[in-house]
Amino acid sequence: MALALLRLGSQSLWLDESYTWWFTRLDWGDLLRAARIDAVNPPFYYLFVKAISSFRLGLTQGDPLSETALRFPSVLAQLGGIAAAVFLGWQLTGWVGGLAAGLLWAAHPLTLWAARDARPYALSAALAAAVVGTFFYQRRSSSTSALIVAGIGLAIGLLTHYFFFVIAAALVLLAGTDLRRSPTFFRQWTVVTLLALTPLAVWLIWFFSTGSPSLGIGWIRTPLPGDIPLTLWNLASGYGGVADGGSTLFGLTVLAIAAAGLAGGRRGLWIKILLAGLAVPVVAVWVLSQRRPVYVDRYFVVLLPFVAALVALGAGAIVEWTGRWPLQRRRVFRVGTAAAFSLAALAAASTVHATPKFDKEDWRGLTAFVQSQNVRTDSVSLSEPEIALPLSYYTGQPLVTHLPALIPECQGLCWWVLRQPYTATHALTQSVAEPGRASMPDVPPWCDQLDTWDSPTGVAAWKINCETEPTDE
């Protein structure tokens, strides 16, 4: 929790977080209608944030929600995710597995970044961990209550992020690997999954009835074969598109502990989780993305419970493997392994706070600069209309309802506000550049560039003087 809360509001909202602010400031009915029009995500996350923000979390009535308040629901989701990971690991290998899975979840750069972001990733990951933990509980105990809890978790998860369908399908596949041993479990879990799809189906029917549906994923590029191993490495290490010492050390430690599971007595389950929970879903999404690209690593955060499960099995195998060693040697090895894992986890977690690759788009800084120049709204041109959302948040002006002109419109003296297109498959923020990303637009030859504010996070403001009109000659 300390890792998630540390300087939670220090960075600006990025574009997607400003959507959360805009939706949750609406009343409940308008929120659902706005989410239906936007359609980038199902509505539950916005309802979750609005319900929590209704308590005004340390703010006076009438104040806009701060960056900290908007992100705090994700911190709460992270707490639930840690608890769910502990439960998952405990189901597999007892307290050792619970501690290992919980530590992985608390410090993994993917979950920690999600916990500090006002978007649905932390909530969907936490729900995924809870559902996977319930899956293994039901697999062992056959409880009607567990099935009901799993169904509710699946339904809410599917209404939180569309990629939750990937983990729902993976669990049915994993249950299918036990079809001969436990056909009843497979049938029960499949029925529960199908029932859990009903609320999502209702939402999608309502969404597609708009007549012009758009999921807002046109920016995603077609993945290449090399993206598959990079995604699996990202799930193990949380390297976020740019390799660094902390995440590399963490990833190698995770792989080493997880690989120990191959030497344990539950090798068959380990292989099933690796294939059905990680390899098959990633490859399947990659194949589908050859026709309609949806392949982005931060969406795969819902698969992290399977990484936690492999680490739990590996930790349990280490305890089992060293059980016959002399007491002193056994203690030294186990404590050393736990210490190495803890240090590697903290090193990886620190990158989220200290590495530029996790910096969010600095709309706060850009707005402060533009305001310092006494820029009028009617002299601003935007590279895309969505930019009006974060500008509205930081300027306090209704730019969404009075949208400024779009580039290249400029008559006389004006300001261009730009956001570079985002295409990075394995990165988590806009600050990670990628070959092929579009550059800033060229200034027309009859215009002069007078001043520039630029940020490595992908946003910029240009002062342009186009007072001299071009002639036909």
C-alpha positions as CSV (number, residue, x, y, z in Angstrom):
1,M,0.0,0.0,0.0
2,A,2.9,2.3,0.8
3,L,4.4,1.7,-2.7
4,A,1.0,2.5,-4.3
5,L,0.3,5.6,-2.2
6,L,3.7,7.3,-2.3
7,R,3.3,10.7,-4.1
8,L,0.1,9.4,-5.7
9,G,-0.9,12.8,-7.1
10,S,2.5,14.0,-8.0
11,Q,2.1,13.4,-11.7
12,S,-0.4,15.0,-14.1
13,L,-3.5,13.1,-15.3
14,W,-2.8,11.7,-18.7
15,L,-5.4,11.7,-21.5
16,D,-7.2,8.5,-20.5
17,E,-7.4,9.4,-16.8
18,S,-9.1,12.7,-17.9
19,Y,-11.9,10.5,-19.3
20,T,-12.4,9.0,-15.8
21,W,-12.6,12.5,-14.4
22,W,-15.1,13.6,-17.0
23,F,-17.4,10.6,-16.7
24,T,-17.5,10.4,-12.9
25,R,-18.4,14.1,-12.6
26,L,-21.7,13.3,-14.4
27,D,-24.8,12.0,-12.7
28,W,-25.4,8.3,-12.8
29,G,-27.7,8.2,-15.8
30,D,-25.5,10.5,-17.9
31,L,-22.4,8.5,-16.9
32,L,-23.9,5.3,-18.4
33,R,-24.9,7.2,-21.5
34,A,-21.5,8.8,-21.8
35,A,-19.8,5.4,-21.3
36,R,-22.0,3.9,-24.0
37,I,-20.9,6.6,-26.5
38,D,-17.2,6.3,-25.5
39,A,-17.3,2.5,-25.4
40,V,-13.5,2.1,-24.8
41,N,-14.4,0.3,-21.6
42,P,-17.6,-1.2,-20.1
43,P,-19.2,1.0,-17.4
44,F,-18.4,-0.7,-14.0
45,Y,-15.1,1.0,-13.4
46,Y,-16.6,4.4,-13.8
47,L,-19.5,3.4,-11.4
48,F,-16.9,2.1,-8.9
49,V,-14.9,5.4,-9.0
50,K,-18.0,7.5,-8.8
51,A,-19.3,5.6,-5.8
52,I,-16.0,6.1,-3.9
53,S,-15.5,9.7,-5.0
54,S,-19.0,10.5,-3.7
55,F,-17.5,10.5,-0.2
56,R,-15.4,13.5,-1.5
57,L,-12.3,11.9,0.0
58,G,-10.8,14.7,2.0
59,L,-12.2,17.4,-0.4
60,T,-14.6,20.2,0.3
61,Q,-17.9,20.0,-1.4
62,G,-17.8,21.6,-4.9
63,D,-14.1,21.1,-5.5
64,P,-13.0,19.1,-8.5
65,L,-11.5,15.7,-7.7
66,S,-7.8,15.9,-7.3
67,E,-5.4,13.5,-9.1
68,T,-5.0,11.7,-5.8
69,A,-8.7,11.3,-5.3
70,L,-9.2,10.0,-8.8
71,R,-6.4,7.4,-8.4
72,F,-7.3,6.3,-4.9
73,P,-10.0,3.8,-6.0
74,S,-7.2,2.0,-7.9
75,V,-5.1,1.9,-4.7
76,L,-8.1,0.2,-3.0
77,A,-8.3,-2.3,-5.9
78,Q,-4.6,-3.0,-5.5
79,L,-5.2,-3.8,-1.8
80,G,-7.9,-6.2,-2.9
81,G,-5.5,-7.6,-5.5
82,I,-2.8,-8.3,-3.0
83,A,-5.3,-10.1,-0.7
84,A,-6.6,-12.1,-3.6
85,A,-3.1,-13.1,-4.7
86,V,-2.3,-14.3,-1.2
87,F,-5.5,-16.3,-1.2
88,L,-4.6,-17.8,-4.7
89,G,-1.1,-18.7,-3.6
90,W,-2.4,-20.2,-0.3
91,Q,-4.8,-22.4,-2.3
92,L,-1.9,-23.9,-4.2
93,T,1.0,-24.3,-1.8
94,G,-0.1,-23.0,1.6
95,W,1.4,-20.0,3.4
96,V,4.6,-20.1,1.5
97,G,2.8,-19.8,-1.8
98,G,0.5,-17.1,-0.3
99,L,3.5,-14.9,0.7
100,A,5.3,-15.4,-2.6
101,A,2.2,-14.5,-4.7
102,G,1.3,-11.6,-2.4
103,L,4.8,-10.1,-2.6
104,L,4.8,-10.5,-6.4
105,W,1.5,-8.6,-6.6
106,A,2.4,-5.8,-4.2
107,A,5.7,-4.9,-6.0
108,H,5.2,-6.0,-9.7
109,P,5.6,-2.9,-11.9
110,L,2.5,-3.7,-13.9
111,T,0.2,-4.0,-10.9
112,L,1.9,-1.1,-9.1
113,W,1.6,1.2,-12.2
114,A,-2.1,0.2,-12.5
115,A,-2.6,1.0,-8.8
116,R,-1.4,4.5,-9.5
117,D,-3.6,5.1,-12.5
118,A,-7.2,6.3,-12.7
119,R,-8.1,3.6,-15.2
120,P,-9.7,0.1,-14.8
121,Y,-6.5,-2.0,-14.9
122,A,-6.0,-2.4,-11.2
123,L,-9.6,-3.3,-10.6
124,S,-9.8,-5.8,-13.4
125,A,-6.5,-7.4,-12.3
126,A,-7.7,-7.7,-8.7
127,L,-11.0,-9.2,-9.9
128,A,-9.0,-11.7,-12.0
129,A,-6.9,-12.7,-9.0
130,A,-10.0,-13.2,-6.9
131,V,-11.6,-15.3,-9.7
132,V,-8.5,-17.5,-10.2
133,G,-8.2,-18.0,-6.5
134,T,-11.8,-19.1,-6.3
135,F,-11.3,-21.3,-9.3
136,F,-8.6,-23.3,-7.5
137,Y,-10.7,-23.4,-4.3
138,Q,-13.7,-24.8,-6.2
139,R,-11.4,-27.2,-8.0
140,R,-10.4,-28.7,-4.7
141,S,-13.5,-28.2,-2.5
142,S,-16.6,-28.1,-4.7
143,S,-18.6,-25.4,-3.0
144,T,-21.8,-23.9,-4.3
145,S,-20.9,-20.6,-2.5
146,A,-17.6,-20.5,-4.3
147,L,-19.3,-20.9,-7.6
148,I,-21.7,-18.0,-6.8
149,V,-18.7,-15.8,-5.8
150,A,-16.8,-16.8,-9.0
151,G,-19.9,-16.0,-11.1
152,I,-20.2,-12.6,-9.6
153,G,-16.5,-11.9,-9.9
154,L,-16.6,-12.9,-13.6
155,A,-19.6,-10.8,-14.3
156,I,-18.2,-7.7,-12.7
157,G,-14.8,-8.3,-14.3
158,L,-16.3,-8.6,-17.7
159,L,-18.1,-5.3,-17.1
160,T,-14.9,-3.6,-16.0
161,H,-12.6,-4.3,-19.0
162,Y,-13.2,-6.2,-22.2
163,F,-9.9,-8.1,-21.9
164,F,-11.4,-9.9,-18.9
165,F,-12.9,-12.2,-21.5
166,V,-9.4,-13.5,-22.0
167,I,-9.1,-14.8,-18.5
168,A,-12.6,-16.1,-18.5
169,A,-11.8,-18.2,-21.6
170,A,-8.4,-19.3,-20.1
171,L,-10.1,-20.6,-17.0
172,V,-12.6,-22.6,-19.0
173,L,-9.7,-24.0,-21.0
174,L,-7.8,-24.8,-17.7
175,A,-10.9,-26.5,-16.4
176,G,-11.1,-28.5,-19.6
177,T,-7.6,-30.0,-18.9
178,D,-9.2,-31.8,-15.9
179,L,-12.2,-33.0,-17.9
180,R,-11.4,-36.7,-17.4
181,R,-10.6,-36.3,-13.7
182,S,-13.5,-34.1,-12.9
183,P,-16.1,-33.6,-15.6
184,T,-18.6,-32.2,-13.1
185,F,-16.2,-29.3,-12.3
186,F,-15.7,-28.5,-16.0
187,R,-19.5,-28.4,-16.6
188,Q,-20.2,-26.3,-13.5
189,W,-17.5,-23.8,-14.3
190,T,-18.5,-23.5,-18.0
191,V,-22.1,-22.9,-17.0
192,V,-21.1,-20.2,-14.5
193,T,-18.9,-18.5,-17.1
194,L,-21.7,-18.5,-19.6
195,L,-24.1,-17.0,-17.1
196,A,-21.5,-14.4,-16.1
197,L,-21.4,-13.3,-19.8
198,T,-25.1,-12.2,-19.7
199,P,-24.6,-8.7,-18.2
200,L,-21.8,-8.0,-20.7
201,A,-24.0,-9.2,-23.5
202,V,-26.8,-6.8,-22.4
203,W,-24.3,-4.0,-22.3
204,L,-23.0,-4.8,-25.8
205,I,-26.5,-5.0,-27.3
206,W,-27.2,-1.5,-25.9
207,F,-23.9,-0.2,-27.1
208,F,-24.2,-1.6,-30.7
209,S,-27.7,-0.2,-30.9
210,T,-26.1,3.3,-31.2
211,G,-25.7,2.6,-34.9
212,S,-22.1,3.8,-35.2
213,P,-20.1,1.8,-32.6
214,S,-16.4,2.6,-32.1
215,L,-14.1,1.0,-29.5
216,G,-11.4,3.6,-29.8
217,I,-8.6,1.1,-30.6
218,G,-7.6,2.4,-34.1
219,W,-4.2,3.5,-32.7
220,I,-3.1,-0.1,-32.0
221,R,-0.6,-1.5,-34.5
222,T,-0.5,-5.1,-35.8
223,P,1.8,-7.2,-33.5
224,L,4.9,-8.9,-34.8
225,P,6.1,-12.4,-33.9
226,G,8.7,-11.0,-31.6
227,D,6.0,-9.3,-29.5
228,I,4.9,-12.7,-28.0
229,P,8.1,-13.4,-26.0
230,L,8.3,-9.7,-25.1
231,T,4.8,-9.8,-23.7
232,L,5.6,-12.9,-21.6
233,W,8.8,-11.2,-20.4
234,N,6.7,-8.1,-19.5
235,L,4.4,-10.2,-17.4
236,A,7.3,-11.7,-15.6
237,S,9.3,-8.6,-15.1
238,G,7.2,-5.5,-15.7
239,Y,9.9,-3.9,-17.8
240,G,7.4,-1.5,-19.4
241,G,8.9,-1.3,-22.8
242,V,12.4,-0.1,-21.7
243,A,14.8,-2.6,-20.0
244,D,16.4,-1.5,-16.8
245,G,18.4,-3.2,-14.0
246,G,15.6,-3.4,-11.5
247,S,12.9,-5.0,-13.7
248,T,15.5,-7.3,-15.3
249,L,16.7,-8.6,-11.9
250,F,13.1,-9.0,-10.8
251,G,12.1,-10.9,-14.0
252,L,15.0,-13.3,-13.7
253,T,14.2,-14.0,-10.0
254,V,10.5,-14.6,-10.9
255,L,11.5,-17.0,-13.7
256,A,13.9,-18.8,-11.4
257,I,11.4,-19.3,-8.6
258,A,8.6,-20.2,-11.0
259,A,10.9,-22.7,-12.8
260,A,11.5,-24.5,-9.5
261,G,7.9,-25.6,-9.8
262,L,9.0,-28.0,-12.6
263,A,10.9,-30.0,-9.9
264,G,8.0,-30.2,-7.5
265,G,5.3,-32.7,-7.1
266,R,2.7,-30.6,-9.0
267,R,4.6,-30.3,-12.3
268,G,1.5,-31.3,-14.3
269,L,-0.6,-28.4,-12.9
270,W,2.4,-26.0,-13.4
271,I,2.5,-26.9,-17.1
272,K,-1.3,-26.6,-17.5
273,I,-1.2,-23.1,-15.9
274,L,1.7,-22.0,-18.2
275,L,0.0,-23.2,-21.3
276,A,-3.7,-22.6,-20.7
277,G,-3.3,-19.4,-18.6
278,L,-0.4,-17.6,-20.3
279,A,0.8,-19.1,-23.6
280,V,-2.5,-19.9,-25.3
281,P,-4.3,-16.6,-24.4
282,V,-1.3,-14.4,-25.6
283,V,-0.9,-16.4,-28.8
284,A,-4.7,-16.3,-29.4
285,V,-4.9,-12.6,-29.0
286,W,-1.9,-12.2,-31.3
287,V,-3.5,-14.2,-34.0
288,L,-6.8,-12.3,-33.7
289,S,-4.8,-9.0,-33.9
290,Q,-3.5,-9.9,-37.3
291,R,-7.0,-8.9,-38.6
292,R,-8.1,-6.4,-35.9
293,P,-5.3,-5.3,-33.7
294,V,-6.1,-5.3,-30.0
295,Y,-2.7,-6.5,-28.7
296,V,-1.3,-4.1,-26.0
297,D,0.6,-5.4,-23.0
298,R,-1.2,-3.3,-20.4
299,Y,-4.4,-5.1,-21.3
300,F,-2.8,-8.5,-20.4
301,V,-2.5,-7.4,-16.8
302,V,-5.5,-9.7,-16.2
303,L,-3.3,-12.7,-16.8
304,L,-0.9,-11.8,-13.9
305,P,-2.8,-14.2,-11.5
306,F,-1.3,-17.1,-13.5
307,V,2.2,-15.6,-13.1
308,A,1.5,-15.4,-9.3
309,A,0.3,-19.1,-9.4
310,L,3.5,-20.3,-11.1
311,V,5.6,-18.4,-8.5
312,A,3.5,-19.9,-5.7
313,L,4.0,-23.4,-7.1
314,G,7.7,-22.7,-7.4
315,A,8.0,-21.4,-3.8
316,G,6.2,-24.5,-2.6
317,A,8.5,-26.7,-4.6
318,I,11.6,-25.0,-3.0
319,V,10.2,-25.8,0.4
320,E,9.4,-29.3,-0.6
321,W,12.8,-29.8,-2.3
322,T,14.8,-28.5,0.7
323,G,12.7,-30.4,3.3
324,R,15.2,-33.1,3.8
325,W,18.2,-30.9,4.1
326,P,20.0,-30.3,7.4
327,L,18.1,-27.7,9.5
328,Q,20.8,-25.0,9.3
329,R,21.4,-25.4,5.6
330,R,17.7,-25.4,4.9
331,R,17.1,-22.2,6.8
332,V,19.9,-20.4,5.2
333,F,18.8,-21.4,1.7
334,R,15.1,-20.5,2.3
335,V,15.8,-17.2,4.0
336,G,18.3,-16.3,1.3
337,T,15.8,-17.1,-1.5
338,A,13.1,-15.0,0.2
339,A,15.5,-12.1,0.8
340,A,16.7,-12.2,-2.8
341,F,13.1,-12.2,-4.1
342,S,12.1,-9.3,-1.7
343,L,15.1,-7.2,-2.8
344,A,14.4,-7.9,-6.5
345,A,10.8,-7.0,-6.0
346,L,11.6,-3.7,-4.2
347,A,14.1,-2.8,-7.0
348,A,11.5,-3.4,-9.6
349,A,8.9,-1.4,-7.7
350,S,11.2,1.5,-7.3
351,T,11.4,1.9,-11.1
352,V,7.7,2.9,-11.2
353,H,8.5,5.9,-9.0
354,A,11.9,6.8,-10.4
355,T,12.2,5.8,-14.1
356,P,11.1,8.2,-16.9
357,K,9.4,5.4,-18.8
358,F,6.5,5.5,-16.3
359,D,6.0,9.3,-16.5
360,K,2.5,10.3,-17.5
361,E,1.6,12.9,-20.1
362,D,2.3,16.3,-18.5
363,W,-0.9,18.2,-19.2
364,R,-0.5,20.0,-15.9
365,G,2.8,21.5,-17.0
366,L,1.6,22.3,-20.5
367,T,-1.5,24.1,-19.1
368,A,0.6,26.1,-16.7
369,F,2.9,27.2,-19.5
370,V,0.0,28.2,-21.8
371,Q,-1.7,30.1,-19.0
372,S,1.6,31.9,-18.2
373,Q,1.5,33.2,-21.8
374,N,-2.0,34.6,-21.3
375,V,-3.3,32.5,-24.2
376,R,-6.9,33.0,-25.2
377,T,-9.1,29.9,-25.9
378,D,-10.0,31.1,-29.4
379,S,-6.3,31.2,-30.4
380,V,-5.7,27.5,-29.6
381,S,-5.7,24.7,-32.1
382,L,-5.6,21.0,-31.1
383,S,-4.0,18.1,-32.8
384,E,-7.0,15.9,-31.7
385,P,-10.3,16.8,-30.1
386,E,-9.7,14.5,-27.0
387,I,-7.1,16.9,-25.9
388,A,-9.9,19.2,-24.7
389,L,-10.5,16.8,-21.7
390,P,-7.2,17.2,-19.8
391,L,-7.1,20.9,-20.8
392,S,-10.6,21.4,-19.3
393,Y,-9.5,19.7,-16.1
394,Y,-6.5,21.9,-15.6
395,T,-7.8,25.2,-17.0
396,G,-11.2,24.9,-15.3
397,Q,-12.8,26.0,-18.6
398,P,-15.6,24.1,-20.5
399,L,-13.4,23.4,-23.5
400,V,-15.3,20.1,-24.2
401,T,-18.5,21.9,-24.9
402,H,-16.7,24.8,-26.7
403,L,-14.1,22.8,-28.6
404,P,-11.2,24.8,-30.0
405,A,-10.2,24.5,-33.7
406,L,-8.2,21.5,-34.9
407,I,-4.7,21.9,-36.5
408,P,-3.8,23.1,-39.1
409,E,-6.3,26.0,-38.6
410,C,-4.4,29.2,-37.6
411,Q,-5.3,32.8,-38.5
412,G,-2.8,35.3,-37.2
413,L,-1.2,34.5,-33.9
414,C,-2.2,31.1,-32.4
415,W,-1.0,28.1,-30.3
416,W,-0.9,24.6,-31.5
417,V,-1.4,22.0,-28.7
418,L,-0.1,18.6,-29.8
419,R,-0.2,15.0,-28.6
420,Q,2.0,12.5,-30.4
421,P,0.3,9.3,-31.5
422,Y,0.8,6.4,-29.1
423,T,1.7,3.1,-30.6
424,A,4.0,1.3,-28.1
425,T,2.9,-2.3,-27.6
426,H,4.9,-3.1,-24.5
427,A,5.0,0.4,-22.8
428,L,2.6,1.6,-20.2
429,T,2.8,5.3,-20.7
430,Q,3.1,7.8,-23.6
431,S,6.7,8.8,-22.5
432,V,8.1,5.6,-24.1
433,A,8.9,6.6,-27.8
434,E,8.8,3.9,-30.5
435,P,10.3,3.9,-34.0
436,G,7.7,5.1,-36.5
437,R,5.8,7.4,-34.1
438,A,4.7,10.5,-36.0
439,S,6.7,13.7,-35.5
440,M,5.3,17.1,-34.9
441,P,3.5,18.6,-37.9
442,D,5.4,21.0,-40.1
443,V,4.8,24.7,-39.8
444,P,3.4,26.1,-43.0
445,P,6.0,28.1,-45.0
446,W,4.2,31.4,-44.6
447,C,4.1,31.0,-40.8
448,D,6.8,31.5,-38.1
449,Q,7.4,29.4,-35.1
450,L,7.9,31.8,-32.2
451,D,8.0,29.7,-29.0
452,T,7.8,26.0,-28.0
453,W,7.0,24.1,-24.8
454,D,7.9,20.4,-25.2
455,S,7.7,17.5,-22.9
456,P,9.3,14.0,-23.2
457,T,5.9,12.6,-22.2
458,G,4.5,13.2,-25.7
459,V,2.7,16.6,-25.4
460,A,3.8,20.0,-26.7
461,A,2.7,23.5,-27.4
462,W,3.9,25.6,-30.3
463,K,3.4,29.4,-30.7
464,I,2.7,30.1,-34.4
465,N,2.5,33.4,-36.3
466,C,0.5,33.1,-39.5
467,E,-0.4,36.7,-40.0
468,T,0.9,36.7,-43.5
469,E,-1.6,35.0,-45.7
470,P,-0.3,32.9,-48.7
471,T,-1.1,34.2,-52.2
472,D,-2.2,32.3,-55.2
473,E,1.1,33.0,-56.9
